[in-house]
Amino acid sequence: MSATLPRAMHRLIGFLGELGPRWGLPAEPCRVHGYLYLSGRPATEDELRAALNIDAAALKDAIAWLKDYRLIEIGQGDAWRTGYDPWELMMRVLDERRRREAGPALATLRECRRLALEERGNDPVLRTQIDKLLTLAEDLEAIDAQARRLSPTTLRQVVGIGGRAARFLDRTFGRRDG
């Protein structure tokens, strides 16, 4: 990354590049998006390459990924821009991940359950373990469907209340790690 970036920006962009892969996201798009978000203004590809010390091919791939996830768009003067509301950005990513991953995961789990039931001498442990995974995935899908019914404002309030309550409990009773 460019040595001219503010230290806080440099550190956070680096962190996002490391964090992304832990969440199943590619590192370079996370870095590019982090730069656009933190700078608070559109940036050209030349600026992005210079600021992030990224080669043209990697930048093109990162931009394509970010466009595909609806996280960036081209603005005036061939400059890329992103939204500046972290909630809106998070919801876009979750929508795309849901669309790409949840349906196929549920279909695979249901197919595996069917196969486990059909096989001769079907293994009750295997069936039980698949059923537990399928139940978890279906429960998460149901929670997600209900959460999507809430307005963005209400969802922010619910999460905010939960976060404040959790921090209060941590301060009152101490943190329970592990």
C-alpha positions as CSV (number, residue, x, y, z in Angstrom):
1,M,0.0,0.0,0.0
2,S,1.0,3.6,-0.5
3,A,3.1,5.1,2.2
4,T,1.1,8.3,1.8
5,L,-2.1,6.8,3.2
6,P,-3.0,7.9,6.7
7,R,-1.8,5.2,9.2
8,A,-5.3,4.4,10.4
9,M,-6.5,4.0,6.8
10,H,-3.5,1.8,5.9
11,R,-4.0,-0.4,9.0
12,L,-7.7,-0.8,8.4
13,I,-7.4,-1.6,4.7
14,G,-4.7,-4.2,5.6
15,F,-7.0,-5.7,8.3
16,L,-9.9,-5.9,5.8
17,G,-7.7,-7.7,3.3
18,E,-6.8,-10.3,6.0
19,L,-10.4,-10.5,7.4
20,G,-12.2,-11.0,4.1
21,P,-10.8,-14.5,3.4
22,R,-11.7,-15.6,6.9
23,W,-15.3,-14.8,6.0
24,G,-15.0,-16.4,2.5
25,L,-14.4,-13.2,0.7
26,P,-11.5,-12.4,-1.6
27,A,-8.8,-10.2,-0.1
28,E,-8.2,-7.7,-2.9
29,P,-11.8,-6.7,-3.3
30,C,-12.0,-6.2,0.4
31,R,-9.0,-3.9,0.3
32,V,-10.3,-2.0,-2.7
33,H,-13.7,-1.6,-1.1
34,G,-12.1,-0.6,2.1
35,Y,-10.2,2.2,0.4
36,L,-13.3,3.5,-1.4
37,Y,-15.4,3.4,1.8
38,L,-12.7,5.0,4.0
39,S,-11.8,7.7,1.5
40,G,-15.4,8.8,1.3
41,R,-15.1,9.7,-2.4
42,P,-14.9,8.1,-5.8
43,A,-11.5,7.0,-7.1
44,T,-10.2,6.2,-10.5
45,E,-8.4,2.9,-11.3
46,D,-5.1,4.7,-11.5
47,E,-5.7,6.1,-8.0
48,L,-6.7,2.7,-6.6
49,R,-3.6,1.0,-8.2
50,A,-1.3,3.6,-6.7
51,A,-2.9,3.8,-3.3
52,L,-3.2,0.1,-2.8
53,N,0.0,-1.0,-4.7
54,I,-2.1,-3.4,-6.7
55,D,-1.4,-4.6,-10.3
56,A,-3.9,-3.9,-13.1
57,A,-5.1,-7.5,-13.5
58,A,-5.7,-7.9,-9.8
59,L,-7.6,-4.6,-9.7
60,K,-9.8,-5.5,-12.6
61,D,-10.7,-8.8,-10.9
62,A,-11.4,-7.0,-7.6
63,I,-13.6,-4.4,-9.4
64,A,-15.5,-7.1,-11.3
65,W,-16.1,-9.0,-8.0
66,L,-17.3,-5.8,-6.3
67,K,-19.6,-4.9,-9.2
68,D,-21.0,-8.4,-9.2
69,Y,-21.9,-8.0,-5.5
70,R,-23.4,-4.5,-6.2
71,L,-20.9,-2.9,-3.8
72,I,-19.4,-0.4,-6.2
73,E,-20.5,1.5,-9.3
74,I,-18.8,3.7,-11.8
75,G,-19.5,7.4,-11.4
76,Q,-18.4,10.5,-13.2
77,G,-15.0,10.6,-14.8
78,D,-14.5,6.9,-14.7
79,A,-14.2,6.9,-10.9
80,W,-15.5,4.1,-8.8
81,R,-17.6,4.8,-5.8
82,T,-19.3,2.8,-3.0
83,G,-22.0,3.5,-0.5
84,Y,-21.1,5.0,2.8
85,D,-23.7,3.4,5.0
86,P,-22.1,0.3,6.5
87,W,-25.5,-1.3,7.2
88,E,-26.6,-0.9,3.6
89,L,-23.3,-2.4,2.4
90,M,-23.6,-5.3,4.8
91,M,-27.1,-6.0,3.7
92,R,-26.0,-6.1,0.0
93,V,-23.3,-8.6,0.8
94,L,-25.7,-10.7,2.8
95,D,-28.3,-10.7,0.0
96,E,-25.7,-11.8,-2.5
97,R,-24.3,-14.5,-0.2
98,R,-27.9,-15.7,0.5
99,R,-28.7,-15.9,-3.1
100,R,-25.5,-17.7,-4.1
101,E,-25.1,-20.0,-1.1
102,A,-28.2,-20.6,1.0
103,G,-30.3,-22.3,-1.7
104,P,-27.6,-24.6,-2.9
105,A,-26.6,-25.5,0.7
106,L,-30.2,-26.4,1.6
107,A,-30.6,-28.4,-1.7
108,T,-27.4,-30.3,-1.0
109,L,-28.4,-31.1,2.6
110,R,-31.9,-32.3,1.5
111,E,-30.4,-34.4,-1.2
112,C,-27.9,-36.0,1.2
113,R,-30.7,-36.7,3.7
114,R,-32.6,-38.4,0.9
115,L,-29.6,-40.4,-0.1
116,A,-28.9,-41.5,3.5
117,L,-32.4,-42.7,3.8
118,E,-32.3,-44.7,0.5
119,E,-29.1,-46.5,1.1
120,R,-29.1,-50.1,2.1
121,G,-28.3,-50.5,5.8
122,N,-28.7,-46.8,6.2
123,D,-26.5,-45.5,8.9
124,P,-28.5,-43.9,11.7
125,V,-25.6,-41.8,12.9
126,L,-25.1,-40.4,9.4
127,R,-28.9,-39.6,9.1
128,T,-28.9,-37.9,12.5
129,Q,-25.9,-35.8,11.8
130,I,-27.3,-34.7,8.4
131,D,-30.7,-34.0,10.0
132,K,-29.0,-31.8,12.6
133,L,-27.2,-29.8,9.9
134,L,-30.4,-29.5,7.8
135,T,-32.4,-28.3,10.9
136,L,-29.7,-25.7,11.7
137,A,-29.7,-24.4,8.0
138,E,-33.5,-24.3,7.9
139,D,-33.7,-22.5,11.2
140,L,-31.2,-19.9,10.0
141,E,-33.2,-19.5,6.8
142,A,-36.4,-18.9,8.8
143,I,-34.7,-16.4,11.0
144,D,-33.2,-14.6,8.0
145,A,-36.6,-14.6,6.2
146,Q,-38.2,-12.9,9.3
147,A,-35.4,-10.4,9.7
148,R,-35.8,-9.4,6.0
149,R,-39.4,-8.5,6.8
150,L,-38.2,-5.7,9.1
151,S,-37.4,-2.3,7.8
152,P,-33.7,-1.4,7.7
153,T,-34.4,1.1,10.5
154,T,-36.1,-1.4,12.7
155,L,-33.4,-4.0,12.1
156,R,-30.7,-1.5,13.1
157,Q,-32.6,-0.7,16.3
158,V,-33.1,-4.4,17.1
159,V,-29.4,-5.1,16.6
160,G,-28.4,-1.9,18.5
161,I,-30.5,-2.9,21.5
162,G,-29.1,-6.4,21.4
163,G,-25.5,-5.0,21.2
164,R,-26.1,-2.6,24.1
165,A,-27.6,-5.3,26.2
166,A,-24.7,-7.7,25.5
167,R,-22.2,-5.0,26.4
168,F,-24.1,-4.2,29.6
169,L,-24.1,-7.9,30.6
170,D,-20.3,-8.0,29.9
171,R,-19.7,-5.0,32.1
172,T,-22.0,-6.3,34.8
173,F,-21.1,-10.0,34.9
174,G,-17.8,-10.1,33.1
175,R,-17.1,-11.5,29.7
176,R,-17.6,-15.2,29.2
177,D,-15.1,-16.4,26.7
178,G,-14.7,-19.9,25.5
